[in-house]
Structures are given as structure tokens and as C-alpha cells.
Amino acid sequence: MDDRSDAIKWVTGGTDGRVKYWQLVTTELPRAGKRPADIVSSMICLFSSPRIEDTLPGRSEAVRRRQNGKPDDVILARCAPDHGVICGITEDGDLRVWFGAGSGKEKEVRIDAGSAEDMCVVKRMELEARDASTASVLVHHYRSSFFARFDIVIDADGQSEVTSRTFDSPVPGAFSAIQASLRPSLAITTVTPAPPVLSTSGPSGDPDLASGETSPETPAELKSVSSNYGRLVATGDEHGVACLWAWDEIPGRQGRGDPLRAWPAVSGRITAIEVSCGLVAVGRYVPTAPQC
């Protein structure tokens, strides 16, 4: 779910193979007198994907028979409401991406992300949309020592171009934990004003500045700051090795598929990993005997 836009929107994937895009609609019903208005909320479906009629090329006869009887479940779904992009994927690697979701003029791009028979089932997917016609999708298969990135660009006529590349572990061992931080963040040296909710007064105690308005001395660039800084993917593998990967291309850096850093983090399998502002935390589940 993502509620960064004015309206709260989210996406779901179903056992019928469909991806649906939803919006929460809230209305106020006035009441007589001074009584507060009633607030009524309802969900509306902005878009429902069509049924899949054909199997991806290269699948076995057993897979074809299974999918002819019933479409595979959509196991993961993601959305980028700011740009109207949604996607869903099955365990068998059938990735479908829609641009213009909810507009009534959706454009679909279907991608074979790798079959379960050849690469194991899909276990992780993440979406990043740069704008209404450009998106990138991260896909990782169970017990795989690499993850893939699919970059999709679509034009006004619905013609699409898809490129892909893989990020391979520098050491033997399958990835057991992935954390994708694909939203841009500001560089740690960038000064930004505090949100109004966190401010009680201005720099000189002036309550008029608590609303978030900039003072005459405030640089104009602080009013609106955007950045493509800080998109990272963190991975941990079954042997305790952690890696940090740059999601964006770094000018002048060779080996785009190589990690920024790799190091032995723990002894044993990494089962959870988190990264924030350059700090990396890893976790390892250790089963214990039940207490009597």
C-alpha cells in the first residue's frame, strides 16, 4: 500500500491471476444542527487486469496444462500511485506491468522473469517508477545467488522496450535476505527544514515560522528539495556475507553489477537485513529448544 498521494491507493493480487488497483474514497455527510458530519469511507476498484489467456513461451507441457485449467496465483503485487504504475508476478516468473493504471487507457508489458522449473519460484519483487512511462522491477528467485533488474520504457503508442541485468553475489552462496531501498533520499549533508508537525517555533522563536514558511534568510533551494541519492539494495546470504549494491548507475564506476561493498557479517545464515543512512543491521534466526 502507498498513500503518498492525496488519495490512498493500493494493489492486490488474486488466486484468479488478476491484479487489482484500489482507492479509498472518504466523504462527509452533513447532519442537522451542530452535530459533526458523518464520515463514510468506501473502496472502489480503479482497475482489474484481464485474464491471462496464454502461457509464456518455453514452459513445459505440465505447466501449460496447469495454467490452462487455472491461472497461477499472483503472489506479489506492487504499485507506484504517484505515477500510475502497478505490477504483479506469479511464482513461475510471469511478470506483468501496467502503466496508466486507473486511467482507463492502461498499457501492459508482460515479461518472463524466469521459470520456476529453471530458477526456482519467485520470492521477492520490488517496483520503482521514475515517471509515468519508465519503471524498474527487482526480482529474486528462491535459493538464487543473484537478483535481476528489469528496466521498462513505454511510449505513447504502447510500444515498450525492456532491458535487464543481473547482480551476482561475489561469493558462493544463495541470498537469504534482501532489503530494497528504492525511494530516493537526501544526502546526509543536505540541510532541509523540519516538517511543520515537528516544529514549535521558528529559528528565533517566532511562532509564525512554525508553519513551515521560509524566512527571508532561508535559501530558496530549501523550499523544495529533490534527490536521486541513496537508492540501495542490501543482501545477506546463507553463509553470513552481507553486500550493498547501488541501484542507480554511478558515473565513472566500472562493474555496474558488482557490489559497493561485501563483508562477512555474521557466522551462519542471514535471515534479515536493514539499511538506513549508511548503517546496516543484520539478523540471524537461531532456533532454541522448547522450555519445559
C-alpha positions in Angstrom: 0.0 0.0 0.0 1.1 3.6 -0.7 -0.6 6.7 0.5 1.9 9.4 -0.6 -0.6 10.9 -3.0 -3.8 12.7 -1.9 -5.9 9.6 -2.3 -5.0 6.3 -0.6 -4.4 3.6 -3.2 -3.1 0.1 -3.1 -2.8 -3.0 -5.2 -3.8 -6.7 -4.7 -3.0 -9.9 -6.5 -5.5 -12.8 -6.5 -5.7 -16.5 -6.9 -7.5 -15.9 -10.2 -4.3 -14.5 -11.7 -5.7 -10.9 -11.7 -4.1 -7.7 -10.3 -6.5 -5.1 -9.0 -5.9 -1.4 -8.2 -7.9 0.1 -5.4 -8.7 3.6 -4.0 -10.2 4.6 -0.6 -12.9 7.2 -1.0 -13.9 9.2 2.0 -16.9 11.5 2.1 -18.6 13.7 4.7 -22.3 13.5 5.2 -23.6 16.7 6.8 -26.0 16.4 9.7 -28.7 18.8 11.0 -27.8 21.3 13.7 -24.3 21.5 15.2 -23.7 17.8 15.2 -20.5 16.7 13.5 -20.8 15.3 10.0 -20.7 11.6 9.4 -17.6 10.3 7.7 -18.2 7.4 5.3 -15.4 5.5 3.6 -15.7 3.0 0.8 -13.3 1.2 -1.6 -13.5 1.4 -5.3 -11.7 -0.7 -7.8 -9.9 1.5 -10.3 -8.5 -1.3 -12.5 -8.7 -5.1 -12.8 -6.3 -6.8 -15.1 -7.7 -9.1 -17.8 -7.5 -12.9 -17.5 -4.2 -14.4 -18.8 -5.1 -16.5 -21.9 -1.7 -17.9 -23.0 1.3 -19.4 -21.3 4.7 -17.8 -21.6 7.0 -19.4 -24.2 9.4 -22.1 -23.1 7.2 -23.6 -20.4 6.9 -27.3 -20.0 3.7 -29.2 -21.0 2.9 -29.8 -17.3 2.9 -26.1 -16.7 0.8 -25.5 -19.8 -1.8 -28.0 -18.6 -1.9 -26.5 -15.1 -2.3 -22.9 -16.4 -4.9 -23.9 -18.9 -7.0 -25.3 -16.0 -6.5 -22.3 -13.8 -4.2 -19.3 -14.0 -1.3 -19.2 -11.5 -1.8 -17.1 -8.4 -0.3 -13.6 -8.3 1.9 -14.0 -5.2 3.4 -10.4 -5.1 2.0 -7.1 -6.3 3.4 -3.6 -6.0 2.2 -0.1 -7.0 3.6 3.4 -7.5 0.5 5.6 -7.2 2.4 8.9 -7.9 3.0 7.7 -11.5 0.1 5.2 -12.0 2.3 2.1 -12.4 1.4 -1.3 -10.9 2.7 -4.8 -11.3 2.2 -8.4 -10.3 4.1 -11.6 -10.6 3.5 -15.3 -10.2 5.8 -17.9 -8.6 6.5 -19.1 -12.2 8.0 -15.7 -13.1 5.1 -14.3 -15.1 5.7 -10.5 -14.5 3.0 -8.1 -15.8 3.4 -4.3 -15.5 0.7 -1.7 -16.2 1.2 1.9 -17.0 -1.6 4.4 -16.6 -3.4 2.3 -14.0 -6.8 3.6 -13.3 -6.9 5.9 -16.3 -9.0 3.6 -18.5 -6.1 3.5 -21.0 -3.8 1.1 -19.3 -0.8 -0.2 -21.2 0.5 -3.7 -20.3 4.0 -5.0 -20.6 4.5 -8.8 -19.9 7.9 -10.1 -19.0 9.3 -13.6 -18.5 11.3 -13.2 -15.3 12.5 -16.9 -15.3 10.5 -20.1 -14.9 10.2 -21.9 -11.6 11.4 -25.1 -13.2 14.7 -23.5 -14.3 15.3 -20.9 -11.5 13.0 -21.9 -8.5 10.0 -19.9 -7.5 10.0 -16.1 -7.3 10.3 -15.0 -3.6 10.8 -11.2 -3.9 9.7 -8.4 -6.2 10.0 -4.6 -5.8 8.9 -1.8 -8.1 10.4 1.7 -8.7 8.8 4.1 -11.2 10.7 7.1 -12.3 7.7 8.7 -14.2 4.6 7.6 -16.0 6.5 5.8 -18.7 9.6 4.4 -17.0 9.8 1.7 -14.4 12.3 -0.8 -12.9 11.4 -4.1 -11.2 13.6 -6.1 -8.9 13.0 -9.9 -9.0 14.7 -12.6 -6.8 14.1 -16.3 -7.0 14.3 -18.6 -4.0 17.8 -20.1 -3.4 19.3 -17.8 -6.0 22.7 -16.2 -5.7 21.7 -13.2 -7.9 18.8 -10.9 -8.3 17.6 -9.4 -11.6 16.6 -5.8 -12.6 14.2 -5.2 -15.4 14.0 -1.7 -16.8 10.9 -0.9 -18.8 10.2 2.1 -21.0 6.9 2.6 -22.8 5.9 5.2 -25.4 2.6 6.9 -26.2 1.7 4.2 -28.7 2.1 1.4 -26.2 5.4 0.1 -27.7 7.8 -1.0 -24.9 11.5 -1.6 -24.5 12.7 -3.9 -21.8 16.3 -4.3 -20.7 17.6 -6.5 -17.9 20.8 -7.2 -16.0 21.7 -9.3 -13.0 23.5 -8.6 -9.8 25.6 -11.7 -8.9 26.9 -12.5 -5.5 30.7 -12.1 -5.3 30.9 -15.3 -3.2 29.3 -18.7 -3.4 26.0 -19.0 -1.6 22.4 -18.1 -2.2 20.9 -14.8 -1.0 18.7 -15.4 2.1 17.7 -11.8 2.9 17.1 -8.8 0.7 16.3 -5.2 1.6 15.5 -2.9 -1.3 15.5 0.9 -0.5 14.4 2.2 -3.9 12.9 5.5 -2.9 15.3 8.4 -3.2 16.6 10.1 -0.1 18.6 13.3 0.5 22.4 13.2 1.0 23.3 13.4 4.7 24.9 16.8 4.2 21.8 18.3 2.7 20.0 20.7 5.1 16.2 20.6 5.0 13.6 22.4 7.1 11.8 20.3 9.7 8.2 19.4 8.8 5.7 21.7 10.4 4.4 19.0 12.7 7.9 18.7 14.2 8.4 22.5 14.6 7.1 24.5 17.5 8.7 27.8 16.6 11.0 29.4 14.1 14.8 29.8 14.4 14.3 32.9 16.5 11.3 31.7 18.5 8.8 33.3 16.0 5.7 31.2 16.0 4.8 32.5 12.6 7.6 30.4 11.2 6.3 27.2 12.8 4.0 26.6 9.8 7.0 25.7 7.7 7.2 29.0 5.9 10.7 30.1 5.0 12.1 33.2 6.5 13.8 35.9 4.3 17.2 34.4 5.3 16.2 30.9 4.3 17.8 29.8 1.0 15.3 29.4 -1.8 16.5 25.9 -2.6 15.4 24.7 0.8 11.7 25.2 -0.1 11.7 22.2 -2.4 14.5 19.7 -2.4 14.5 16.6 -4.5 17.2 14.0 -4.9 18.1 10.7 -6.6 20.6 9.9 -3.9 20.6 6.9 -1.6 18.8 4.1 -3.6 20.4 0.9 -2.4 19.8 -2.9 -2.2 21.2 -4.8 0.7 21.6 -8.6 0.6 22.7 -11.2 3.1 23.5 -14.8 2.1 23.3 -18.2 3.7 27.0 -18.1 4.8 26.7 -14.7 6.6 28.1 -12.4 3.9 26.4 -9.0 3.5 26.5 -6.9 0.4 25.5 -3.4 -0.5 24.5 -2.7 -4.2 23.9 0.7 -5.9 20.5 0.8 -7.6 21.5 3.8 -9.7 24.4 3.9 -12.0 27.4 5.8 -10.5 29.2 7.9 -13.1 32.7 6.7 -13.7 32.3 3.5 -11.8 33.2 0.3 -13.5 31.4 -3.0 -13.0 27.8 -1.9 -12.6 26.8 -5.4 -11.5 29.4 -5.5 -8.6 28.5 -4.7 -5.0 29.7 -1.4 -3.5 30.9 -3.4 -0.5 30.8 -7.1 0.6 31.9 -8.3 4.1 31.4 -11.3 6.4 28.7 -10.0 8.8 27.7 -13.0 11.0 28.5 -16.7 11.4 25.7 -18.5 9.7 22.7 -17.7 7.6 21.5 -14.1 7.5 17.7 -14.1 7.8 17.0 -10.3 8.0 18.9 -7.2 6.8 18.1 -3.5 7.0 20.0 -0.4 5.8 19.4 3.3 6.7 21.7 6.3 6.3 24.7 4.1 5.8 24.0 1.9 8.8 23.5 -1.8 8.2 21.8 -4.2 10.6 21.7 -7.9 10.0 19.8 -10.6 11.9 20.1 -14.4 12.2 17.4 -16.6 13.5 18.7 -19.2 15.9 16.2 -21.9 16.9 16.1 -22.9 20.5 14.9 -26.0 22.3 11.4 -25.6 23.9 11.4 -24.8 27.6 9.7 -27.3 29.9 
